[in-house]
């Protein structure tokens, strides 16, 4: 009974943290113009205020996962909540764009500590037969936070100010920090090993350079190509280091597990495509259909509602029947929705758009929880921290890369410089350019549909369900 009660305590505490991290990833988007105007900041500041938070999360996930396996998940989760809360206060007090970027990076560090350890804490608290359910509920909170950010941003900025967006984190953050400190208990004994500093630096540097290169206004510029090349070169060096050190930051042996490697590949492809969808539809709704930002956010609710309904259900069903079928079905739904979005025009009805958004949400809901459960299920308890760090890094990398990559796909229908100006609002979309802009959106949707359908291949090839106990047995046998 005590164990049964604790698993729900662990789920509740970690779900609050996940919700807050997701909320702050999207809550500034609608209110960004007001924020930039009041801080007298540029569009470049605005881009990094949004992406800097996610970038900090992305580059730290694997290293934090490794540290969590060494020192314990609970103490790092509590630390993450405290850092997230403190940095939120600093963000609200910012007096310039540069200050806000710096404090958002700090907030991203807290977010990374929360995200990595939340799933690991759930995995420690839940039995293997119920892991999909626990992860499904946690992911539901993440998606709820993502969608609420769009609408809350407009309401808060209009009724109060953009600073209130950050100040509202303080009471929730303080409560979450002390509740986690008082109620969570460490169920995994930390491993006494040396930390791989060189590997962590190489990995973070390589990923940062690549993501910065993709985030520049022109990915084909000499600077972007140089950063990309250096980042790519650092990855083989990182692999060499990881193979030689006794306690690597990234345990490459994890990728020998078919469920782990196939699930992560499918996750990367799905993340690239799905996270481009809101961006493309935002351009469509606001620039072609002339909707305001708040209305645009509301129009996404059917998609997120479908994810919230299907996610926990698919997680529970995957515990019983396995993940392969549900993940594959979800990818097929998502791919079909993207193909349909590639046909929209200026007269497409909102009823049809809503149905397509629901189909996309169903696809996402079928995929995320079973796929995460499939990835984490075979991993032994001693490696869940770094394994979840790898899993979440891959997802976050897809999120960060999705927008610049999406713009690159759109250049098939319109020059990149003009797309960047139109997307940022510095140039209005002239009547004669609507057809070209729609063509650019269509190209992106069709390519993203292909990317999603390619994810079906590793999803099908992932193999049957394997439990952590089997991996533990294999580890013992190898030793």
TORKOL-4160 file (C-alpha; in steps of 0.2 Angstrom, whole numbers, padded with zeros to 4 digits, m for minus):
479
<pt num="1" X="0000" Y="0000" Z="0000"/>
<pt num="2" X="0014" Y="0012" Z="0004"/>
<pt num="3" X="0023" Y="0008" Z="m0013"/>
<pt num="4" X="0006" Y="0011" Z="m0021"/>
<pt num="5" X="0003" Y="0028" Z="m0013"/>
<pt num="6" X="0021" Y="0033" Z="m0016"/>
<pt num="7" X="0020" Y="0031" Z="m0035"/>
<pt num="8" X="0005" Y="0043" Z="m0036"/>
<pt num="9" X="0015" Y="0055" Z="m0025"/>
<pt num="10" X="0030" Y="0054" Z="m0037"/>
<pt num="11" X="0019" Y="0056" Z="m0052"/>
<pt num="12" X="0009" Y="0071" Z="m0045"/>
<pt num="13" X="0025" Y="0080" Z="m0040"/>
<pt num="14" X="0034" Y="0077" Z="m0056"/>
<pt num="15" X="0019" Y="0081" Z="m0067"/>
<pt num="16" X="0018" Y="0099" Z="m0059"/>
<pt num="17" X="0037" Y="0102" Z="m0064"/>
<pt num="18" X="0034" Y="0095" Z="m0082"/>
<pt num="19" X="0019" Y="0106" Z="m0084"/>
<pt num="20" X="0028" Y="0122" Z="m0079"/>
<pt num="21" X="0043" Y="0118" Z="m0090"/>
<pt num="22" X="0032" Y="0115" Z="m0105"/>
<pt num="23" X="0022" Y="0131" Z="m0101"/>
<pt num="24" X="0037" Y="0142" Z="m0101"/>
<pt num="25" X="0042" Y="0135" Z="m0118"/>
<pt num="26" X="0027" Y="0142" Z="m0127"/>
<pt num="27" X="0020" Y="0156" Z="m0115"/>
<pt num="28" X="0031" Y="0170" Z="m0122"/>
<pt num="29" X="0026" Y="0167" Z="m0141"/>
<pt num="30" X="0010" Y="0177" Z="m0142"/>
<pt num="31" X="0016" Y="0191" Z="m0130"/>
<pt num="32" X="0033" Y="0193" Z="m0138"/>
<pt num="33" X="0029" Y="0209" Z="m0148"/>
<pt num="34" X="0024" Y="0218" Z="m0132"/>
<pt num="35" X="0039" Y="0211" Z="m0123"/>
<pt num="36" X="0051" Y="0217" Z="m0136"/>
<pt num="37" X="0043" Y="0234" Z="m0137"/>
<pt num="38" X="0044" Y="0237" Z="m0119"/>
<pt num="39" X="0062" Y="0231" Z="m0117"/>
<pt num="40" X="0067" Y="0241" Z="m0133"/>
<pt num="41" X="0074" Y="0224" Z="m0139"/>
<pt num="42" X="0077" Y="0218" Z="m0157"/>
<pt num="43" X="0070" Y="0203" Z="m0166"/>
<pt num="44" X="0086" Y="0194" Z="m0164"/>
<pt num="45" X="0084" Y="0196" Z="m0145"/>
<pt num="46" X="0066" Y="0189" Z="m0147"/>
<pt num="47" X="0072" Y="0173" Z="m0156"/>
<pt num="48" X="0085" Y="0169" Z="m0143"/>
<pt num="49" X="0073" Y="0173" Z="m0129"/>
<pt num="50" X="0062" Y="0159" Z="m0136"/>
<pt num="51" X="0075" Y="0147" Z="m0142"/>
<pt num="52" X="0089" Y="0150" Z="m0128"/>
<pt num="53" X="0077" Y="0142" Z="m0115"/>
<pt num="54" X="0075" Y="0126" Z="m0126"/>
<pt num="55" X="0093" Y="0126" Z="m0131"/>
<pt num="56" X="0099" Y="0126" Z="m0113"/>
<pt num="57" X="0088" Y="0111" Z="m0110"/>
<pt num="58" X="0093" Y="0102" Z="m0125"/>
<pt num="59" X="0112" Y="0103" Z="m0123"/>
<pt num="60" X="0112" Y="0098" Z="m0104"/>
<pt num="61" X="0100" Y="0083" Z="m0104"/>
<pt num="62" X="0113" Y="0069" Z="m0107"/>
<pt num="63" X="0126" Y="0076" Z="m0095"/>
<pt num="64" X="0112" Y="0079" Z="m0081"/>
<pt num="65" X="0105" Y="0061" Z="m0084"/>
<pt num="66" X="0123" Y="0055" Z="m0081"/>
<pt num="67" X="0125" Y="0065" Z="m0065"/>
<pt num="68" X="0108" Y="0059" Z="m0059"/>
<pt num="69" X="0113" Y="0041" Z="m0060"/>
<pt num="70" X="0128" Y="0046" Z="m0050"/>
<pt num="71" X="0121" Y="0057" Z="m0037"/>
<pt num="72" X="0103" Y="0053" Z="m0036"/>
<pt num="73" X="0087" Y="0059" Z="m0046"/>
<pt num="74" X="0077" Y="0067" Z="m0032"/>
<pt num="75" X="0090" Y="0079" Z="m0026"/>
<pt num="76" X="0093" Y="0085" Z="m0044"/>
<pt num="77" X="0075" Y="0086" Z="m0047"/>
<pt num="78" X="0073" Y="0097" Z="m0031"/>
<pt num="79" X="0088" Y="0108" Z="m0036"/>
<pt num="80" X="0080" Y="0110" Z="m0054"/>
<pt num="81" X="0063" Y="0116" Z="m0047"/>
<pt num="82" X="0073" Y="0129" Z="m0036"/>
<pt num="83" X="0084" Y="0135" Z="m0050"/>
<pt num="84" X="0068" Y="0136" Z="m0061"/>
<pt num="85" X="0059" Y="0147" Z="m0048"/>
<pt num="86" X="0074" Y="0158" Z="m0044"/>
<pt num="87" X="0077" Y="0161" Z="m0063"/>
<pt num="88" X="0059" Y="0165" Z="m0066"/>
<pt num="89" X="0060" Y="0179" Z="m0054"/>
<pt num="90" X="0076" Y="0186" Z="m0062"/>
<pt num="91" X="0067" Y="0185" Z="m0079"/>
<pt num="92" X="0052" Y="0195" Z="m0073"/>
<pt num="93" X="0065" Y="0208" Z="m0066"/>
<pt num="94" X="0075" Y="0210" Z="m0083"/>
<pt num="95" X="0078" Y="0227" Z="m0089"/>
<pt num="96" X="0085" Y="0223" Z="m0106"/>
<pt num="97" X="0084" Y="0209" Z="m0120"/>
<pt num="98" X="0102" Y="0204" Z="m0115"/>
<pt num="99" X="0097" Y="0201" Z="m0097"/>
<pt num="100" X="0082" Y="0191" Z="m0102"/>
<pt num="101" X="0091" Y="0180" Z="m0113"/>
<pt num="102" X="0104" Y="0176" Z="m0099"/>
<pt num="103" X="0090" Y="0173" Z="m0087"/>
<pt num="104" X="0081" Y="0162" Z="m0099"/>
<pt num="105" X="0096" Y="0151" Z="m0101"/>
<pt num="106" X="0097" Y="0149" Z="m0082"/>
<pt num="107" X="0079" Y="0145" Z="m0082"/>
<pt num="108" X="0082" Y="0132" Z="m0096"/>
<pt num="109" X="0095" Y="0124" Z="m0084"/>
<pt num="110" X="0082" Y="0122" Z="m0071"/>
<pt num="111" X="0070" Y="0115" Z="m0084"/>
<pt num="112" X="0083" Y="0102" Z="m0090"/>
<pt num="113" X="0085" Y="0096" Z="m0072"/>
<pt num="114" X="0066" Y="0094" Z="m0070"/>
<pt num="115" X="0063" Y="0085" Z="m0087"/>
<pt num="116" X="0077" Y="0073" Z="m0085"/>
<pt num="117" X="0073" Y="0067" Z="m0068"/>
<pt num="118" X="0054" Y="0068" Z="m0069"/>
<pt num="119" X="0053" Y="0052" Z="m0080"/>
<pt num="120" X="0067" Y="0044" Z="m0071"/>
<pt num="121" X="0058" Y="0046" Z="m0054"/>
<pt num="122" X="0042" Y="0039" Z="m0062"/>
<pt num="123" X="0051" Y="0024" Z="m0069"/>
<pt num="124" X="0059" Y="0021" Z="m0052"/>
<pt num="125" X="0042" Y="0022" Z="m0043"/>
<pt num="126" X="0031" Y="0013" Z="m0055"/>
<pt num="127" X="0031" Y="m0006" Z="m0059"/>
<pt num="128" X="0036" Y="m0011" Z="m0077"/>
<pt num="129" X="0018" Y="m0016" Z="m0080"/>
<pt num="130" X="0011" Y="0002" Z="m0077"/>
<pt num="131" X="0026" Y="0012" Z="m0083"/>
<pt num="132" X="0016" Y="0017" Z="m0099"/>
<pt num="133" X="0002" Y="0024" Z="m0089"/>
<pt num="134" X="0013" Y="0034" Z="m0078"/>
<pt num="135" X="0023" Y="0041" Z="m0092"/>
<pt num="136" X="0007" Y="0044" Z="m0102"/>
<pt num="137" X="0000" Y="0055" Z="m0088"/>
<pt num="138" X="0016" Y="0065" Z="m0087"/>
<pt num="139" X="0017" Y="0068" Z="m0105"/>
<pt num="140" X="m0002" Y="0074" Z="m0105"/>
<pt num="141" X="0004" Y="0087" Z="m0092"/>
<pt num="142" X="0018" Y="0092" Z="m0104"/>
<pt num="143" X="0006" Y="0094" Z="m0119"/>
<pt num="144" X="m0007" Y="0103" Z="m0108"/>
<pt num="145" X="0007" Y="0116" Z="m0103"/>
<pt num="146" X="0012" Y="0118" Z="m0121"/>
<pt num="147" X="m0006" Y="0123" Z="m0127"/>
<pt num="148" X="m0010" Y="0133" Z="m0112"/>
<pt num="149" X="0005" Y="0144" Z="m0115"/>
<pt num="150" X="m0002" Y="0151" Z="m0131"/>
<pt num="151" X="m0018" Y="0157" Z="m0124"/>
<pt num="152" X="m0012" Y="0162" Z="m0107"/>
<pt num="153" X="0001" Y="0173" Z="m0114"/>
<pt num="154" X="m0011" Y="0184" Z="m0123"/>
<pt num="155" X="m0023" Y="0185" Z="m0108"/>
<pt num="156" X="m0009" Y="0189" Z="m0095"/>
<pt num="157" X="0000" Y="0202" Z="m0106"/>
<pt num="158" X="m0017" Y="0211" Z="m0110"/>
<pt num="159" X="m0023" Y="0211" Z="m0091"/>
<pt num="160" X="m0006" Y="0213" Z="m0083"/>
<pt num="161" X="0011" Y="0213" Z="m0091"/>
<pt num="162" X="0023" Y="0202" Z="m0099"/>
<pt num="163" X="0033" Y="0202" Z="m0082"/>
<pt num="164" X="0018" Y="0193" Z="m0074"/>
<pt num="165" X="0021" Y="0178" Z="m0085"/>
<pt num="166" X="0037" Y="0175" Z="m0075"/>
<pt num="167" X="0030" Y="0181" Z="m0058"/>
<pt num="168" X="0016" Y="0168" Z="m0059"/>
<pt num="169" X="0029" Y="0154" Z="m0058"/>
<pt num="170" X="0035" Y="0159" Z="m0041"/>
<pt num="171" X="0021" Y="0153" Z="m0030"/>
<pt num="172" X="0019" Y="0137" Z="m0040"/>
<pt num="173" X="0038" Y="0135" Z="m0040"/>
<pt num="174" X="0040" Y="0137" Z="m0022"/>
<pt num="175" X="0026" Y="0125" Z="m0018"/>
<pt num="176" X="0034" Y="0112" Z="m0030"/>
<pt num="177" X="0051" Y="0114" Z="m0023"/>
<pt num="178" X="0046" Y="0111" Z="m0005"/>
<pt num="179" X="0034" Y="0097" Z="m0009"/>
<pt num="180" X="0047" Y="0088" Z="m0019"/>
<pt num="181" X="0059" Y="0090" Z="m0005"/>
<pt num="182" X="0047" Y="0084" Z="0008"/>
<pt num="183" X="0038" Y="0070" Z="m0001"/>
<pt num="184" X="0050" Y="0062" Z="m0014"/>
<pt num="185" X="0062" Y="0049" Z="m0008"/>
<pt num="186" X="0077" Y="0042" Z="m0017"/>
<pt num="187" X="0074" Y="0024" Z="m0023"/>
<pt num="188" X="0090" Y="0023" Z="m0033"/>
<pt num="189" X="0106" Y="0022" Z="m0025"/>
<pt num="190" X="0119" Y="0033" Z="m0034"/>
<pt num="191" X="0134" Y="0025" Z="m0042"/>
<pt num="192" X="0151" Y="0030" Z="m0036"/>
<pt num="193" X="0159" Y="0035" Z="m0053"/>
<pt num="194" X="0170" Y="0049" Z="m0060"/>
<pt num="195" X="0161" Y="0061" Z="m0071"/>
<pt num="196" X="0166" Y="0062" Z="m0089"/>
<pt num="197" X="0170" Y="0081" Z="m0091"/>
<pt num="198" X="0178" Y="0080" Z="m0108"/>
<pt num="199" X="0164" Y="0070" Z="m0115"/>
<pt num="200" X="0151" Y="0081" Z="m0108"/>
<pt num="201" X="0160" Y="0097" Z="m0115"/>
<pt num="202" X="0163" Y="0089" Z="m0132"/>
<pt num="203" X="0144" Y="0083" Z="m0133"/>
<pt num="204" X="0137" Y="0100" Z="m0127"/>
<pt num="205" X="0149" Y="0110" Z="m0139"/>
<pt num="206" X="0145" Y="0100" Z="m0154"/>
<pt num="207" X="0126" Y="0101" Z="m0151"/>
<pt num="208" X="0127" Y="0119" Z="m0147"/>
<pt num="209" X="0137" Y="0123" Z="m0163"/>
<pt num="210" X="0125" Y="0114" Z="m0174"/>
<pt num="211" X="0109" Y="0121" Z="m0167"/>
<pt num="212" X="0116" Y="0139" Z="m0167"/>
<pt num="213" X="0121" Y="0136" Z="m0186"/>
<pt num="214" X="0103" Y="0130" Z="m0190"/>
<pt num="215" X="0096" Y="0145" Z="m0180"/>
<pt num="216" X="0105" Y="0158" Z="m0190"/>
<pt num="217" X="0095" Y="0169" Z="m0202"/>
<pt num="218" X="0104" Y="0160" Z="m0217"/>
<pt num="219" X="0109" Y="0142" Z="m0214"/>
<pt num="220" X="0119" Y="0143" Z="m0230"/>
<pt num="221" X="0130" Y="0158" Z="m0224"/>
<pt num="222" X="0149" Y="0155" Z="m0222"/>
<pt num="223" X="0147" Y="0157" Z="m0203"/>
<pt num="224" X="0133" Y="0145" Z="m0202"/>
<pt num="225" X="0142" Y="0132" Z="m0213"/>
<pt num="226" X="0158" Y="0134" Z="m0202"/>
<pt num="227" X="0149" Y="0132" Z="m0186"/>
<pt num="228" X="0140" Y="0117" Z="m0193"/>
<pt num="229" X="0156" Y="0109" Z="m0199"/>
<pt num="230" X="0165" Y="0111" Z="m0183"/>
<pt num="231" X="0150" Y="0104" Z="m0173"/>
<pt num="232" X="0149" Y="0089" Z="m0185"/>
<pt num="233" X="0168" Y="0086" Z="m0183"/>
<pt num="234" X="0166" Y="0086" Z="m0164"/>
<pt num="235" X="0154" Y="0072" Z="m0163"/>
<pt num="236" X="0166" Y="0058" Z="m0169"/>
<pt num="237" X="0179" Y="0065" Z="m0157"/>
<pt num="238" X="0165" Y="0063" Z="m0143"/>
<pt num="239" X="0162" Y="0045" Z="m0149"/>
<pt num="240" X="0181" Y="0041" Z="m0148"/>
<pt num="241" X="0182" Y="0048" Z="m0130"/>
<pt num="242" X="0166" Y="0039" Z="m0124"/>
<pt num="243" X="0173" Y="0022" Z="m0130"/>
<pt num="244" X="0189" Y="0025" Z="m0120"/>
<pt num="245" X="0184" Y="0032" Z="m0104"/>
<pt num="246" X="0178" Y="0020" Z="m0090"/>
<pt num="247" X="0162" Y="0030" Z="m0085"/>
<pt num="248" X="0156" Y="0039" Z="m0101"/>
<pt num="249" X="0144" Y="0053" Z="m0101"/>
<pt num="250" X="0134" Y="0044" Z="m0115"/>
<pt num="251" X="0133" Y="0025" Z="m0113"/>
<pt num="252" X="0135" Y="0020" Z="m0131"/>
<pt num="253" X="0130" Y="0002" Z="m0126"/>
<pt num="254" X="0112" Y="0008" Z="m0124"/>
<pt num="255" X="0111" Y="0009" Z="m0143"/>
<pt num="256" X="0114" Y="m0009" Z="m0144"/>
<pt num="257" X="0097" Y="m0012" Z="m0137"/>
<pt num="258" X="0085" Y="m0012" Z="m0152"/>
<pt num="259" X="0070" Y="m0005" Z="m0143"/>
<pt num="260" X="0080" Y="0010" Z="m0137"/>
<pt num="261" X="0089" Y="0014" Z="m0154"/>
<pt num="262" X="0074" Y="0011" Z="m0165"/>
<pt num="263" X="0062" Y="0021" Z="m0153"/>
<pt num="264" X="0074" Y="0036" Z="m0152"/>
<pt num="265" X="0076" Y="0036" Z="m0171"/>
<pt num="266" X="0057" Y="0036" Z="m0173"/>
<pt num="267" X="0056" Y="0049" Z="m0160"/>
<pt num="268" X="0068" Y="0061" Z="m0168"/>
<pt num="269" X="0059" Y="0060" Z="m0185"/>
<pt num="270" X="0042" Y="0062" Z="m0177"/>
<pt num="271" X="0048" Y="0077" Z="m0167"/>
<pt num="272" X="0055" Y="0086" Z="m0182"/>
<pt num="273" X="0039" Y="0085" Z="m0191"/>
<pt num="274" X="0026" Y="0087" Z="m0177"/>
<pt num="275" X="0034" Y="0103" Z="m0170"/>
<pt num="276" X="0035" Y="0111" Z="m0187"/>
<pt num="277" X="0016" Y="0110" Z="m0188"/>
<pt num="278" X="0011" Y="0124" Z="m0176"/>
<pt num="279" X="0024" Y="0135" Z="m0184"/>
<pt num="280" X="0017" Y="0132" Z="m0202"/>
<pt num="281" X="m0001" Y="0134" Z="m0196"/>
<pt num="282" X="0003" Y="0150" Z="m0187"/>
<pt num="283" X="0009" Y="0157" Z="m0203"/>
<pt num="284" X="m0006" Y="0151" Z="m0212"/>
<pt num="285" X="m0019" Y="0157" Z="m0199"/>
<pt num="286" X="m0011" Y="0174" Z="m0196"/>
<pt num="287" X="m0003" Y="0179" Z="m0213"/>
<pt num="288" X="m0015" Y="0171" Z="m0225"/>
<pt num="289" X="m0031" Y="0170" Z="m0215"/>
<pt num="290" X="m0028" Y="0186" Z="m0205"/>
<pt num="291" X="m0032" Y="0179" Z="m0188"/>
<pt num="292" X="m0025" Y="0187" Z="m0172"/>
<pt num="293" X="m0012" Y="0178" Z="m0161"/>
<pt num="294" X="m0025" Y="0173" Z="m0147"/>
<pt num="295" X="m0037" Y="0166" Z="m0160"/>
<pt num="296" X="m0023" Y="0156" Z="m0168"/>
<pt num="297" X="m0019" Y="0148" Z="m0151"/>
<pt num="298" X="m0037" Y="0144" Z="m0148"/>
<pt num="299" X="m0038" Y="0135" Z="m0165"/>
<pt num="300" X="m0024" Y="0123" Z="m0159"/>
<pt num="301" X="m0035" Y="0117" Z="m0145"/>
<pt num="302" X="m0043" Y="0102" Z="m0155"/>
<pt num="303" X="m0025" Y="0095" Z="m0159"/>
<pt num="304" X="m0019" Y="0096" Z="m0141"/>
<pt num="305" X="m0036" Y="0090" Z="m0134"/>
<pt num="306" X="m0034" Y="0074" Z="m0145"/>
<pt num="307" X="m0016" Y="0072" Z="m0138"/>
<pt num="308" X="m0022" Y="0074" Z="m0120"/>
<pt num="309" X="m0036" Y="0061" Z="m0122"/>
<pt num="310" X="m0027" Y="0048" Z="m0132"/>
<pt num="311" X="m0010" Y="0050" Z="m0124"/>
<pt num="312" X="m0014" Y="0042" Z="m0107"/>
<pt num="313" X="m0026" Y="0029" Z="m0115"/>
<pt num="314" X="m0012" Y="0023" Z="m0127"/>
<pt num="315" X="0000" Y="0022" Z="m0113"/>
<pt num="316" X="m0011" Y="0011" Z="m0103"/>
<pt num="317" X="m0015" Y="0000" Z="m0118"/>
<pt num="318" X="0004" Y="m0001" Z="m0123"/>
<pt num="319" X="0007" Y="m0008" Z="m0106"/>
<pt num="320" X="m0004" Y="m0023" Z="m0110"/>
<pt num="321" X="m0001" Y="m0025" Z="m0129"/>
<pt num="322" X="0016" Y="m0018" Z="m0133"/>
<pt num="323" X="0021" Y="m0001" Z="m0141"/>
<pt num="324" X="0025" Y="m0006" Z="m0159"/>
<pt num="325" X="0007" Y="m0006" Z="m0166"/>
<pt num="326" X="0002" Y="0010" Z="m0157"/>
<pt num="327" X="0017" Y="0019" Z="m0162"/>
<pt num="328" X="0016" Y="0014" Z="m0180"/>
<pt num="329" X="m0003" Y="0018" Z="m0181"/>
<pt num="330" X="0001" Y="0035" Z="m0173"/>
<pt num="331" X="0014" Y="0039" Z="m0186"/>
<pt num="332" X="0002" Y="0034" Z="m0200"/>
<pt num="333" X="m0011" Y="0046" Z="m0193"/>
<pt num="334" X="0001" Y="0060" Z="m0192"/>
<pt num="335" X="0008" Y="0057" Z="m0209"/>
<pt num="336" X="m0009" Y="0057" Z="m0217"/>
<pt num="337" X="m0014" Y="0074" Z="m0208"/>
<pt num="338" X="0002" Y="0082" Z="m0214"/>
<pt num="339" X="m0001" Y="0076" Z="m0232"/>
<pt num="340" X="m0019" Y="0084" Z="m0231"/>
<pt num="341" X="m0012" Y="0100" Z="m0224"/>
<pt num="342" X="m0001" Y="0101" Z="m0239"/>
<pt num="343" X="m0017" Y="0104" Z="m0249"/>
<pt num="344" X="m0024" Y="0119" Z="m0239"/>
<pt num="345" X="m0028" Y="0136" Z="m0248"/>
<pt num="346" X="m0036" Y="0152" Z="m0244"/>
<pt num="347" X="m0054" Y="0145" Z="m0244"/>
<pt num="348" X="m0051" Y="0129" Z="m0233"/>
<pt num="349" X="m0065" Y="0128" Z="m0221"/>
<pt num="350" X="m0061" Y="0128" Z="m0202"/>
<pt num="351" X="m0071" Y="0112" Z="m0200"/>
<pt num="352" X="m0060" Y="0103" Z="m0211"/>
<pt num="353" X="m0044" Y="0111" Z="m0203"/>
<pt num="354" X="m0051" Y="0105" Z="m0186"/>
<pt num="355" X="m0054" Y="0087" Z="m0191"/>
<pt num="356" X="m0036" Y="0087" Z="m0198"/>
<pt num="357" X="m0029" Y="0094" Z="m0182"/>
<pt num="358" X="m0039" Y="0081" Z="m0172"/>
<pt num="359" X="m0031" Y="0067" Z="m0183"/>
<pt num="360" X="m0014" Y="0074" Z="m0180"/>
<pt num="361" X="m0017" Y="0075" Z="m0162"/>
<pt num="362" X="m0023" Y="0057" Z="m0162"/>
<pt num="363" X="m0007" Y="0052" Z="m0171"/>
<pt num="364" X="0004" Y="0061" Z="m0158"/>
<pt num="365" X="m0006" Y="0053" Z="m0144"/>
<pt num="366" X="m0004" Y="0036" Z="m0150"/>
<pt num="367" X="0015" Y="0038" Z="m0153"/>
<pt num="368" X="0022" Y="0048" Z="m0138"/>
<pt num="369" X="0018" Y="0038" Z="m0123"/>
<pt num="370" X="0020" Y="0020" Z="m0130"/>
<pt num="371" X="0036" Y="0026" Z="m0138"/>
<pt num="372" X="0044" Y="0033" Z="m0122"/>
<pt num="373" X="0038" Y="0017" Z="m0113"/>
<pt num="374" X="0046" Y="0006" Z="m0126"/>
<pt num="375" X="0062" Y="0016" Z="m0125"/>
<pt num="376" X="0063" Y="0016" Z="m0106"/>
<pt num="377" X="0056" Y="m0001" Z="m0102"/>
<pt num="378" X="0072" Y="m0011" Z="m0107"/>
<pt num="379" X="0084" Y="0000" Z="m0097"/>
<pt num="380" X="0091" Y="m0006" Z="m0081"/>
<pt num="381" X="0088" Y="0005" Z="m0065"/>
<pt num="382" X="0106" Y="0010" Z="m0064"/>
<pt num="383" X="0105" Y="0018" Z="m0082"/>
<pt num="384" X="0088" Y="0026" Z="m0082"/>
<pt num="385" X="0094" Y="0043" Z="m0079"/>
<pt num="386" X="0106" Y="0044" Z="m0094"/>
<pt num="387" X="0094" Y="0034" Z="m0105"/>
<pt num="388" X="0080" Y="0047" Z="m0102"/>
<pt num="389" X="0093" Y="0061" Z="m0104"/>
<pt num="390" X="0097" Y="0054" Z="m0121"/>
<pt num="391" X="0079" Y="0051" Z="m0126"/>
<pt num="392" X="0074" Y="0069" Z="m0121"/>
<pt num="393" X="0089" Y="0076" Z="m0129"/>
<pt num="394" X="0084" Y="0068" Z="m0145"/>
<pt num="395" X="0066" Y="0075" Z="m0144"/>
<pt num="396" X="0072" Y="0092" Z="m0139"/>
<pt num="397" X="0084" Y="0092" Z="m0153"/>
<pt num="398" X="0070" Y="0089" Z="m0165"/>
<pt num="399" X="0060" Y="0104" Z="m0157"/>
<pt num="400" X="0075" Y="0116" Z="m0159"/>
<pt num="401" X="0080" Y="0111" Z="m0176"/>
<pt num="402" X="0062" Y="0109" Z="m0183"/>
<pt num="403" X="0059" Y="0128" Z="m0186"/>
<pt num="404" X="0075" Y="0132" Z="m0196"/>
<pt num="405" X="0073" Y="0116" Z="m0205"/>
<pt num="406" X="0055" Y="0120" Z="m0209"/>
<pt num="407" X="0060" Y="0137" Z="m0216"/>
<pt num="408" X="0073" Y="0128" Z="m0227"/>
<pt num="409" X="0060" Y="0117" Z="m0234"/>
<pt num="410" X="0049" Y="0132" Z="m0238"/>
<pt num="411" X="0063" Y="0140" Z="m0248"/>
<pt num="412" X="0058" Y="0128" Z="m0262"/>
<pt num="413" X="0043" Y="0140" Z="m0264"/>
<pt num="414" X="0050" Y="0157" Z="m0259"/>
<pt num="415" X="0068" Y="0164" Z="m0256"/>
<pt num="416" X="0074" Y="0162" Z="m0238"/>
<pt num="417" X="0077" Y="0180" Z="m0235"/>
<pt num="418" X="0059" Y="0185" Z="m0239"/>
<pt num="419" X="0052" Y="0170" Z="m0229"/>
<pt num="420" X="0062" Y="0176" Z="m0214"/>
<pt num="421" X="0056" Y="0194" Z="m0216"/>
<pt num="422" X="0038" Y="0189" Z="m0218"/>
<pt num="423" X="0038" Y="0176" Z="m0204"/>
<pt num="424" X="0045" Y="0189" Z="m0192"/>
<pt num="425" X="0033" Y="0202" Z="m0197"/>
<pt num="426" X="0045" Y="0215" Z="m0204"/>
<pt num="427" X="0038" Y="0213" Z="m0221"/>
<pt num="428" X="0019" Y="0212" Z="m0225"/>
<pt num="429" X="0013" Y="0198" Z="m0236"/>
<pt num="430" X="0007" Y="0207" Z="m0252"/>
<pt num="431" X="m0008" Y="0200" Z="m0261"/>
<pt num="432" X="0002" Y="0194" Z="m0276"/>
<pt num="433" X="0014" Y="0184" Z="m0264"/>
<pt num="434" X="0000" Y="0174" Z="m0256"/>
<pt num="435" X="0001" Y="0160" Z="m0269"/>
<pt num="436" X="0020" Y="0159" Z="m0268"/>
<pt num="437" X="0019" Y="0159" Z="m0249"/>
<pt num="438" X="0005" Y="0145" Z="m0249"/>
<pt num="439" X="0017" Y="0135" Z="m0261"/>
<pt num="440" X="0031" Y="0137" Z="m0248"/>
<pt num="441" X="0020" Y="0130" Z="m0235"/>
<pt num="442" X="0014" Y="0116" Z="m0246"/>
<pt num="443" X="0032" Y="0110" Z="m0249"/>
<pt num="444" X="0036" Y="0110" Z="m0231"/>
<pt num="445" X="0020" Y="0100" Z="m0226"/>
<pt num="446" X="0024" Y="0087" Z="m0240"/>
<pt num="447" X="0042" Y="0085" Z="m0235"/>
<pt num="448" X="0037" Y="0084" Z="m0216"/>
<pt num="449" X="0024" Y="0070" Z="m0221"/>
<pt num="450" X="0038" Y="0060" Z="m0229"/>
<pt num="451" X="0049" Y="0062" Z="m0214"/>
<pt num="452" X="0035" Y="0056" Z="m0203"/>
<pt num="453" X="0031" Y="0041" Z="m0214"/>
<pt num="454" X="0050" Y="0037" Z="m0214"/>
<pt num="455" X="0048" Y="0035" Z="m0195"/>
<pt num="456" X="0037" Y="0020" Z="m0198"/>
<pt num="457" X="0052" Y="0010" Z="m0203"/>
<pt num="458" X="0061" Y="0010" Z="m0186"/>
<pt num="459" X="0044" Y="0009" Z="m0177"/>
<pt num="460" X="0040" Y="m0007" Z="m0186"/>
<pt num="461" X="0058" Y="m0014" Z="m0184"/>
<pt num="462" X="0059" Y="m0010" Z="m0165"/>
<pt num="463" X="0054" Y="m0028" Z="m0161"/>
<pt num="464" X="0044" Y="m0035" Z="m0147"/>
<pt num="465" X="0042" Y="m0028" Z="m0129"/>
<pt num="466" X="0057" Y="m0032" Z="m0118"/>
<pt num="467" X="0057" Y="m0028" Z="m0099"/>
<pt num="468" X="0071" Y="m0020" Z="m0088"/>
<pt num="469" X="0073" Y="m0036" Z="m0079"/>
<pt num="470" X="0079" Y="m0045" Z="m0095"/>
<pt num="471" X="0092" Y="m0031" Z="m0098"/>
<pt num="472" X="0097" Y="m0032" Z="m0080"/>
<pt num="473" X="0100" Y="m0051" Z="m0082"/>
<pt num="474" X="0110" Y="m0048" Z="m0098"/>
<pt num="475" X="0121" Y="m0036" Z="m0089"/>
<pt num="476" X="0124" Y="m0048" Z="m0075"/>
<pt num="477" X="0128" Y="m0062" Z="m0087"/>
<pt num="478" X="0140" Y="m0051" Z="m0096"/>
<pt num="479" X="0149" Y="m0047" Z="m0080"/>
